[in-house]
Amino acid sequence: MHDLLLSFGIDSGRLIKTLFEPSLVALFLACLAHSLRTHGVARTTREFVAGFALTWLAESTGVLSGAYVYPGFRLYVGATPFVNPASWVALVYVIMEVSNRLLYGRRALDPDDPGRSRVLDRDSTLVLGGSLVKTLALLALIDASLALMVDLVLDPLATVYNLWIWVPCVAESHTIPPGAVDPYNFDRMVWMSTPDTPVAHLWAPAFSEGFRYPTRLLGIPLINFIAWLVFVFVYAFQFRWVDGCSHWSEARKTTVLWGLMLIDWPILAFLLITPNL
């Protein structure tokens, strides 16, 4: 395919990077529209804001600490491209809808069945001996496993095409310095290095004498895939639990879920950034 595109004067790397941002923004908008139509304004606002905020906070901490950078995008929220948390929310939304169908089959498509939205509203939706915790854990594990499969394909390709750049695996390297990023296929030369902020200085001592993320799988730090699994599992478990509390008001559900995201952020960000695996 690469050679075929070159025969038409098209660089595959530049094409992928050009299409990546608008196509995933379109996916986000499509999922947002589907959720509004299927689940209503209250749940959609709760779910999408929670997922976007958690991802943006964690990713921003990763960039500011020097773990990676997102150079060359068009639309940023701080140091993180808008498309990054937006696509994460869309991906997890699709995956949870798929998980419902895997576990509940055609019942998940019935508008009168809680499998379509709140899979825990009725005793008949509980599995594994009728245990709420086990049912939540099973669904969240399916969600996290599907998300990990996607990331195992996406992250190596994204790194090859300069969609995001990980900190170099060299001794005493804890940030991405100027000149470390290959400017191939960049239309905008922005966020090419770790910004000099107190966050970067805070994490510098943890990696000053060794390699940062020396264990890599497919060229990606192993901790990235571990973090993906944990992030999606925790988020899916908490969201499904909150949304399944049918006796709670919408305001209470939103308050609890958003509060959990604020608690999750420093814990999960620390999990991603600090381990020197």
C-alpha positions in Angstrom: 0.0 0.0 0.0 2.9 2.3 0.8 4.4 1.8 -2.6 1.1 2.2 -4.3 0.4 5.6 -2.6 4.0 6.7 -3.5 3.3 6.0 -7.1 0.5 8.6 -6.9 2.9 11.0 -5.1 1.2 10.4 -1.7 3.3 9.9 1.4 1.5 7.4 3.6 2.8 8.8 6.9 1.7 12.3 6.1 -1.7 11.0 4.9 -2.3 9.0 8.1 -1.3 11.9 10.3 -3.5 14.3 8.3 -6.6 12.0 8.6 -6.0 10.9 12.1 -7.2 14.0 13.9 -10.4 14.8 12.0 -11.5 11.2 11.7 -11.3 10.5 15.4 -13.1 13.8 16.2 -15.8 12.6 13.8 -15.9 9.3 15.7 -16.3 11.2 19.0 -19.1 13.3 17.6 -20.8 10.2 16.3 -20.6 8.4 19.6 -21.8 11.5 21.4 -24.9 11.7 19.1 -25.6 8.0 19.6 -25.4 8.3 23.3 -27.6 11.3 23.4 -30.2 9.5 21.4 -29.9 6.2 23.2 -29.2 7.1 26.8 -30.3 10.8 27.1 -28.6 14.0 28.1 -27.9 13.3 31.8 -26.1 10.0 31.4 -24.2 11.2 28.2 -23.0 14.3 30.0 -21.9 12.3 33.0 -20.1 9.6 31.0 -18.4 11.8 28.4 -17.3 14.5 30.8 -15.9 12.0 33.3 -14.0 10.0 30.6 -12.7 13.1 28.9 -11.5 14.8 32.2 -9.8 11.6 33.5 -7.9 11.0 30.3 -7.0 14.7 29.8 -5.7 15.1 33.3 -3.7 11.8 33.2 -2.3 12.5 29.7 -1.4 16.1 30.6 0.5 14.9 33.6 2.4 12.4 31.4 3.4 15.1 28.9 4.4 17.6 31.6 6.4 14.9 33.5 8.4 14.1 30.3 7.1 10.6 29.6 5.9 11.5 26.0 4.8 14.4 23.8 2.1 14.9 21.2 3.6 17.2 18.5 2.1 18.6 15.4 -1.6 18.5 16.1 -4.0 21.3 15.3 -6.3 21.5 18.3 -4.9 21.3 21.9 -6.2 21.5 25.4 -3.1 22.6 27.2 -0.3 20.2 26.3 -2.6 17.4 25.1 -4.4 17.3 21.7 -8.2 17.5 22.0 -8.5 14.3 19.9 -6.6 12.2 22.5 -9.2 12.3 25.4 -12.0 12.6 22.9 -11.0 9.4 21.0 -10.5 7.6 24.4 -14.0 8.5 25.4 -15.4 7.3 22.1 -13.4 4.1 22.1 -14.5 3.1 25.6 -18.1 4.0 24.9 -18.1 1.7 21.8 -16.3 -1.0 23.8 -18.8 -0.9 26.7 -21.7 -1.2 24.2 -20.0 -4.2 22.6 -19.3 -5.8 26.0 -23.0 -5.5 26.9 -23.9 -7.3 23.7 -21.2 -10.0 24.3 -22.6 -10.7 27.8 -26.3 -10.2 27.2 -26.8 -10.9 23.5 -30.0 -9.6 21.9 -31.3 -8.4 25.3 -28.8 -5.6 25.1 -30.6 -4.2 22.1 -34.0 -4.1 23.7 -34.9 -0.5 24.7 -37.0 -1.9 27.6 -34.2 -4.1 28.9 -31.6 -2.6 31.3 -28.9 -4.4 29.3 -29.2 -1.5 26.8 -28.1 1.1 29.3 -28.1 0.1 33.0 -27.2 -3.5 33.0 -27.5 -3.8 36.8 -31.1 -2.6 37.3 -32.7 -6.1 37.5 -31.6 -9.3 39.2 -31.8 -11.0 35.8 -28.9 -9.0 34.5 -26.5 -10.3 37.2 -24.2 -13.1 36.3 -21.7 -15.3 38.2 -24.1 -16.4 40.9 -26.0 -13.2 41.1 -23.0 -11.3 42.5 -23.0 -7.5 41.8 -19.3 -7.1 42.3 -18.4 -10.1 40.1 -20.8 -9.0 37.4 -19.2 -5.5 37.4 -15.7 -7.0 37.4 -16.5 -9.3 34.5 -17.9 -6.5 32.4 -15.0 -4.2 33.2 -12.5 -6.9 32.4 -14.1 -7.5 29.0 -14.0 -3.7 28.5 -10.4 -3.5 29.5 -9.3 -6.5 27.4 -10.9 -5.2 24.3 -9.4 -1.8 24.8 -5.9 -3.4 25.3 -6.3 -5.3 22.0 -7.0 -2.0 20.2 -4.0 -0.3 21.8 -1.7 -3.2 21.0 -2.4 -2.3 17.3 -2.8 1.5 17.6 0.2 2.5 19.7 3.0 1.0 17.6 1.5 2.4 14.4 1.0 5.8 16.0 4.7 5.8 17.2 5.9 4.8 13.7 4.0 7.7 12.1 5.0 10.3 14.7 1.5 10.7 16.2 3.1 10.6 19.7 6.7 10.3 20.8 7.9 8.4 23.9 10.9 9.5 26.0 14.1 8.0 24.5 15.3 4.8 26.3 18.8 6.1 27.2 20.6 6.5 30.4 19.7 9.4 32.7 16.9 10.5 30.3 13.7 11.5 32.0 12.3 14.1 29.5 12.2 14.7 25.8 14.8 17.4 25.0 14.7 19.8 22.0 15.9 18.0 18.9 14.9 14.5 20.0 11.8 14.4 17.9 12.1 13.5 14.2 10.0 16.2 12.4 8.9 13.9 9.7 5.4 14.5 8.5 4.8 17.5 10.8 2.8 20.4 9.4 2.9 22.3 12.7 6.2 22.4 14.8 4.6 22.6 18.2 5.1 20.6 21.4 8.3 19.0 20.1 9.8 18.7 23.6 8.9 18.4 27.2 7.8 21.9 28.5 10.0 23.2 31.3 7.6 23.1 34.2 7.6 22.2 37.9 6.0 18.9 37.0 9.0 17.8 34.9 11.3 18.8 37.7 9.2 16.9 40.2 9.6 13.6 38.4 13.2 14.1 37.3 14.9 12.6 40.4 13.0 9.3 39.9 14.9 8.6 36.7 18.1 10.6 37.1 20.4 7.5 37.4 18.9 5.0 35.0 16.6 4.3 32.1 13.0 5.6 31.9 10.8 2.7 30.8 13.6 0.3 29.7 11.1 -2.6 29.2 9.4 -2.1 25.8 7.0 -4.1 23.8 6.7 -3.4 20.1 8.8 -0.3 20.8 6.3 1.0 23.4 7.0 1.1 27.2 5.4 -2.0 28.8 3.8 0.3 31.5 1.7 1.9 28.7 -0.2 -1.3 28.1 -0.5 -2.1 31.8 -1.9 1.4 32.4 -4.4 1.0 29.5 -5.7 -2.2 31.0 -6.0 -0.6 34.5 -7.4 2.7 33.4 -10.3 1.2 31.4 -11.0 -1.4 34.0 -11.3 1.2 36.8 -13.3 3.6 34.7 -15.7 1.0 33.4 -16.2 -0.6 36.8 -17.0 2.7 38.4 -19.2 4.0 35.6 -21.2 0.8 35.5 -21.6 0.8 39.3 -22.8 4.4 39.4 -25.1 4.1 36.4 -26.6 0.9 37.8 -27.8 2.6 41.0 -31.3 3.1 39.8 -32.5 4.5 43.2 -30.0 7.5 42.9 -30.9 10.8 41.3 -29.1 11.8 38.1 -27.4 14.6 40.1 -26.1 12.2 42.7 -24.8 9.8 40.0 -23.0 12.7 38.3 -21.5 14.0 41.6 -20.3 10.6 42.6 -18.8 9.7 39.2 -17.0 13.0 38.7 -15.7 12.8 42.3 -14.3 9.4 41.6 -12.5 10.7 38.5 -10.8 13.3 40.7 -9.6 10.6 43.1 -8.5 8.3 40.2 -6.5 10.9 38.4 -3.5 11.3 40.7 -3.4 7.5 41.5 -3.6 6.3 37.9 -1.3 9.1 36.6 1.3 8.0 39.2 0.9 4.4 38.0 1.7 5.4 34.4 4.5 7.8 35.1 6.6 6.5 38.0 7.3 2.7 37.6 10.7 2.3 36.1 10.0 -1.1 34.5 
